[in-house]
């Protein structure tokens, strides 16, 4: 498959996941939690996402008024603007319905519909509560910031393979991410790692 076609398929699949997340959000059905314990991360970005959505709605109304004398352009821009609002709400819905999940064997870390990383608890060297608001890109590190911050740092004893949004594979030895209940998550991971 050509690169441009592959990228188009990835983007369409991503948007479908966002639309499904809207349905899951309305029906209160989280994705992939199973028997594990869910740890949300959406609380820290709710206000920002809804603010962004509000700005998109204002822009939609403004463009409708400005383009009312050009019906064809008006209809095209209106559809694009409404779809943008839908995607913004879908992003928030994905962050609510796709939480981090801790099971007896692994910690599943997610961010919207773009990142889904399984970290085996056997590979965890250390886990700690660490609030960070700046993140430099470094080889072997993965930062899953929410609202420009991370609150938990996991160091690994062996690399875990992270698949990027467009399918590139890269090993990571350190993962930083945000969790609304960071202290509880760190306690639970520590307890499960210590259990026989």
Residue pairs with C-beta under 8 A, 6 or more apart in sequence:
1 9
6 167
7 166
10 165
10 166
10 167
14 113
14 114
14 165
15 87
15 90
17 94
17 113
18 87
18 90
18 91
18 93
18 94
18 112
18 113
19 86
19 90
21 31
21 90
21 93
21 94
21 96
21 97
21 98
21 113
22 86
22 89
22 90
22 93
24 30
24 31
24 93
24 97
25 92
25 93
25 96
25 97
29 97
30 38
30 96
30 97
30 98
30 99
31 97
31 98
32 98
32 101
32 108
33 99
33 101
34 101
34 103
35 103
36 101
36 102
36 103
36 108
37 101
37 102
37 103
37 188
38 99
38 100
38 101
39 99
39 100
39 101
39 102
39 179
39 180
39 181
39 184
39 185
40 96
40 99
40 100
40 179
40 180
40 181
41 95
41 99
41 100
41 111
41 146
41 177
41 178
41 179
41 180
42 92
42 95
42 96
42 99
42 146
42 180
43 180
44 146
44 147
44 149
44 178
44 180
45 92
45 95
45 146
45 147
46 92
48 147
49 88
49 91
49 92
49 95
50 92
52 88
53 85
53 88
53 89
53 92
56 81
56 84
56 85
56 88
57 85
59 81
60 78
60 81
60 82
60 84
60 85
63 74
63 77
63 78
63 81
64 74
64 77
64 78
67 73
67 74
67 77
68 74
91 112
91 113
94 112
94 113
95 111
95 112
95 146
98 110
98 112
98 113
98 116
99 110
100 107
100 108
100 109
100 110
100 177
100 179
100 185
101 107
101 108
101 110
102 108
102 185
102 188
102 189
102 192
104 121
104 192
105 120
105 121
105 122
106 118
106 119
106 120
106 121
107 118
107 119
107 121
107 124
107 154
107 189
108 116
108 117
108 118
108 119
109 115
109 116
109 117
109 118
109 119
109 144
109 175
109 177
110 116
110 117
111 144
111 146
111 177
114 165
115 144
115 162
115 165
117 142
117 160
117 162
117 172
117 175
118 160
119 154
119 156
119 160
119 175
120 160
121 189
121 192
121 193
123 156
123 157
123 158
123 160
124 154
124 155
124 156
124 157
124 189
124 193
125 155
125 156
125 157
126 154
126 155
127 152
127 153
127 154
127 155
127 186
127 189
127 190
127 193
128 152
128 153
128 186
129 151
129 152
129 182
129 183
129 186
130 150
130 151
130 152
130 153
130 176
131 149
131 150
131 151
132 149
132 150
132 151
132 153
132 176
133 148
133 149
135 143
135 145
135 150
135 176
137 143
140 159
140 171
140 172
140 173
140 174
141 172
141 173
141 174
141 175
141 176
142 162
142 172
142 174
142 175
142 176
143 150
143 175
143 176
143 177
144 150
144 175
144 176
144 177
144 178
145 176
145 177
145 178
146 177
146 178
147 178
149 178
150 176
150 177
150 178
151 177
151 178
151 179
151 182
152 176
152 177
152 178
152 179
152 182
152 185
152 186
153 174
153 175
153 176
154 174
154 175
154 176
154 177
154 189
155 173
155 174
156 172
156 173
156 174
156 175
159 171
159 172
159 173
160 171
160 172
160 175
161 169
161 170
161 171
161 172
162 169
162 170
162 171
162 172
163 169
164 170
179 185
